Amino acid sequence: MGGPDGGSRAGGPLRTSSRSRLGTAAGFDLAPILLFWETTRACGLACRHCRAEAIARPLPGQLSTAEGLRLIEDLRRFAPRRPVLIFTGGDPFMREDLWELSARARAAGLPIGFAPSVTPRLTVEAARRMRAEGARTVSISLDGADALTHEGVRGVPGHFAETERAVRMLVREGLNVQVNTTVMRGNVEQLADIAALVASWGAHIWEVFFLIKVGRGTALDELTPKENEDVVHVLYEASRYGFIVRTVEAPFFRRVVAERRALADEVDPAARFGLGSLYRRLVDRLRAVLGPPGESRAQSVGTRDGKGILFVAHDGDVFPAGFLPVRLGNVREDDIVELYRRHPLLRAIRSASFSGRCGRCEFADTCGGSRSRAYATTGDPLGEDPACAHRPEAGSLPEADLGRGP
Ligand code: SF4
């Protein structure tokens, strides 16, 4: 399989093997891989795509220490695996009881990760404590390759240098560091240079988030589907430089990973997939700053909102993901294990019961589209993801009418 006419888009074999390897064996119907707990909304930053102002104190209704400890105990009941519990926010370091919670998670045998904001609270001592607690990953946001762009998003002068210092410090302290980047019109041309920073700072994972039009994210210019297609192919190329690359709210990256892995070496991907000038510019830049590529480390585990992923908000409300505001229940009154396993929406998401292009797509199981974006755009969490350029009914390449390239 592979080559210009070799059927790399043919979905049958890919879909079958993906189902058995990822869907059943990984037990997505029984337990999530990742559970994000928004421990608090409090945060010292005021990022453009998050909120207008910093929030100094917890909002009313935040889960108490006792409720948090109970949630951790409840998560122990997930089987065949316990999910990785990600302490996120807001800034989880704004919770005075964070170490008590993480110690309980460790005692409960839950793998953990942290998603702190880069503030003076992120100290060497905090890094050592996270390591001592057995943190699997620590994720840090970087939204530009230079101070002007990054600080334009983060709203704090000097934050770019602080972010570099934080990433390097965490790497030095032996933590597995993930750099998170939100791709938007204002930084898309910098993606190759951001990838170069990820590599030179020694980070292990680059996670690239694609905007969902909710809240302040609305004001930030989304990319067209055709540009998204260029970008996910660029991300595949970036994954050839020693760090893992994955996406958030762009599961069609996995379609592209499958397509690229099936492509013969001598075939030009830009020609094969009809990619635009954005792709060519960014790949040229990648080669210029990082040199010849190696093997891809693109991550292609078939999770999506509600399938392998679950989100608990600061007040205990449970959602399929942080950007999918369909409330499933609340940990104060519902059994989180039962919610994950039995909620009709999550079951429909996991069985790929979608409408529109995602419903007809040969990649429905491995990809399935962003459920958050489908909901934000159509009001239907099972609708199609409008950010994807793939046209399953055509079985062909992204077409020019799907969006303007630069
Ligand atoms: S049409 Fe939907 S399921 Fe198919 S690749 Fe695009 S986003 Fe994924």
Residues whose N, C-alpha, C, O or C-beta is under 5 A from the ligand:
A	BS01	SF4	F252 R255 R357 C358 C361 F363 A364 C367 G368 G369 D385 C388 H390
